[in-house]
């Protein structure tokens, strides 16, 4: 490779040296840690993004964010050509680059070996799209990624301030020759806002023809003091005649993700700071990079009620299955909901037994959910934390289009198919997207004439409890069946089964953390007292068998 390129890399490494003794691993969240010790890894990620682009002959995204983490953290993750997460096989290369010390000869030799192995050349075309959130550290870190990628002759598209889902979307649009949408932030908003407008205006017109249109309910949004606040302002401008929203925790005061945001609400099961709790019929929170969404409301007795990822799965599946039935398409497509072991048992029971929609369970992690969703014509997945989306196959889209154009169908059938096609345009199929999911949720509630209380009462959650148990070595715990059953240590699962059998609607599992030496215990039962007792009993068994 070029000596000039080698000199430029040397200079960049000298400017941003790797701290001694540090180890970072690439996982679901990419690389993530305190921002002040990240610059060196941005050099490696810029090089890796360039190589990935050369191999795929497509644009690769690099998103600078630490999502729901505190403001002093930051991170970076790569986005593959169709907006999906980086292929797992490339996490090995990321970790190899991370493990190398600041020896230019060793690093350069690895790059040359890797390029030979991947059959790419320095001058092969490559494009990397970069965006970042509102953290103070983000512009510097993104610039390091840019400089490193350019060393390997890479074209850079710098989108600057974007939500994570927006970058996923634009990468897909770029590589799909804009068949999925326009490769700009304006194109992103045009697609989801136009689709929302079509659905709501048609609904309003129909109501006016009958009993009169009811005004839209106000929605208060906690924006976590993050990038989503800026984008919600624009969304509000585009849709203010159809959607009445007020934005709080907008970044003008308060710190990113501090006692606010979707992760805070889900973890502590209470409303965030900075949000008035008396003036609005419903509330929602997004997280720092706007890929998670949680709804909630305060009832007349001042009790807090939360609607998390399980609720989104039920709501979206209800709406889509209704439209499929109305369009007479239900028997022609394969639809499924994908959950993890953390999904509340009542949600699974409702989807399977009341809605007659199959449920697949996969190990914890977005990459597992997204991959499984591809097995269906309509694959709906949401993690309990509010991150999720819907995937629609080309087969489904073709059948919907054909139904709309089929003059032998009734007006009602063609209308349902048309609504489904428009709804598809609201959804960001590349990744969980708080803004797109918010519009989809509001559209569904409107079209189904459903209040947030009505949504909550579609089914009743079983009380649950989650605990963390510190152990010496998390690898002692091994699981199977999508992490729902233990195969090690010996007799642990037998003990869990025996305890669960003592409780009405009892269910429990334990799984090792992916990042620290703890075991996570989950338990469900008919009452909160029983769920708490079951979780505590299993905690004691885990502690005893992992001494």
FENURKA-V498034 format. One record per run of one state. SS is the DSSP state (H for helix, E for strand, C for the rest). FROM is the first residue (numbers start at 1). LEN is the number of residues. If there is no record, write none. Layout:
BEGIN
ss:SS from:FROM len:LEN
ss:SS from:FROM len:LEN
END
This chain:
BEGIN
ss:C from:1 len:2
ss:H from:3 len:13
ss:C from:16 len:11
ss:E from:27 len:1
ss:C from:28 len:2
ss:E from:30 len:5
ss:H from:35 len:3
ss:C from:38 len:1
ss:H from:39 len:18
ss:C from:57 len:2
ss:E from:59 len:6
ss:C from:65 len:8
ss:E from:73 len:7
ss:C from:80 len:5
ss:E from:85 len:1
ss:C from:86 len:2
ss:H from:88 len:12
ss:C from:100 len:4
ss:H from:104 len:15
ss:C from:119 len:8
ss:E from:127 len:6
ss:C from:133 len:5
ss:H from:138 len:14
ss:C from:152 len:3
ss:E from:155 len:7
ss:C from:162 len:2
ss:H from:164 len:12
ss:C from:176 len:9
ss:H from:185 len:24
ss:C from:209 len:9
ss:E from:218 len:5
ss:C from:223 len:4
ss:H from:227 len:13
ss:C from:240 len:4
ss:E from:244 len:5
ss:C from:249 len:13
ss:H from:262 len:7
ss:C from:269 len:13
ss:E from:282 len:5
ss:C from:287 len:6
ss:E from:293 len:6
ss:C from:299 len:5
ss:E from:304 len:4
ss:C from:308 len:1
ss:H from:309 len:18
ss:C from:327 len:3
ss:H from:330 len:3
ss:C from:333 len:2
ss:E from:335 len:5
ss:C from:340 len:5
ss:H from:345 len:10
ss:C from:355 len:3
ss:E from:358 len:4
ss:C from:362 len:4
ss:H from:366 len:8
ss:C from:374 len:4
ss:E from:378 len:5
ss:C from:383 len:5
ss:E from:388 len:5
ss:C from:393 len:1
ss:H from:394 len:12
ss:C from:406 len:5
ss:H from:411 len:16
ss:C from:427 len:7
ss:H from:434 len:14
ss:C from:448 len:4
ss:H from:452 len:5
ss:C from:457 len:6
ss:E from:463 len:8
ss:C from:471 len:3
ss:H from:474 len:3
ss:C from:477 len:1
ss:E from:478 len:3
ss:C from:481 len:4
ss:E from:485 len:4
ss:C from:489 len:3
ss:H from:492 len:9
ss:C from:501 len:6
ss:E from:507 len:6
ss:C from:513 len:5
ss:E from:518 len:8
ss:C from:526 len:2
ss:H from:528 len:18
ss:C from:546 len:2
END
